[in-house]
Structure formats: structure tokens, C-alpha cells
Amino acid sequence: MLKNKELQCVRARLKPCARQLYPSRLHAITQANKYNLYLTFAPFCVHFNQDEPWSTKGYRSDSGHVVAYFSFDENLINLAAKAELDNNHGLLGTYLGYPSCCINYFSRVFNEHNTDPVHKFTHYLLSYYDREEQNIFHYPCSPYCPESIKIARLTLNF
Ligand SMILES: [Zn+2]
């Protein structure tokens, strides 16, 4: 099984909380047990297709992938789930440990017509086209966002 870099970062307390999609609750529970993290779920599902744009925020559904929140802090998973349910991107981004510059960027540009605000070119550490190799788990505010590069360097250790 592939290593889950994002959950390893949470486990190492480099990242307070993670939001991930799984085909079923059992998949997520298995990951939570493997990395010894608290887990909760969003009360909705999302349709998710590897070939489509990455962001799934805003596509709520009764079926599809479950939205799972993981943390070493039991309180934080519930706060993150609530922030997403309330569509509070800023608060959710903070709980997920995203840099404030990138939270502001996402809050400014994300909408139903722009659900995948990627940059055409980025610093090599910020590449988010290969999900197994990616070292950041948010949309960087710029192709060379220094805060994102800092996070990517820490994630590279995993
Ligand atoms: Zn940034």
C-alpha cells in the first residue's frame, strides 16, 4: 500500500488536520488506525473522479466518496467538519494548516466556475499534478509561494 504522506505529516504534527476522500468509510477507518489518528466524516459525500479537477468542494451528494478529517486532536476534526459544512473556507484552511496567503488566495478565486485554481507552472516542489509525489495539500497562492515551499521541504522527509 502506498504511503500517505499527508497523514504522515499529521502524525508527525507538521500539519494539524487532514481532509481526504475515500471510496468508503472503511478505507478511511483503516488509514486512521494505521496512522493512529482521530477521524470523523462530513455528513455528505462528493463525486470524485481522478481525471477531473482536483477540488471537490461544493459538489455535495448523497453518494460517492466520503469526506474524512484526520487529526491527533479529537476536537479539531469536528471543528474542521463544521467549518466545511458552513462553507467557511478560511477557517477550514486554518484547521488544515494551510498558509494564510494561500487561504486568502483560495477564498478569493474559488467559485463554482473555478473549482481547481491551479497555476500552469510552479516551483518543482509545489507540483500538484502527481498526487503520489505531491508535497503540499493545498493550492499555493503563487507558483513560488515561500510558505508553501517551506511546507513542501518538510513533507519531503516522508
Ligand atoms: Zn501562499
Residues whose N, C-alpha, C, O or C-beta is under 5 A from the ligand:
A	BS01	ZN	P99 C101 C102 P140 C141 S142 C145 E147
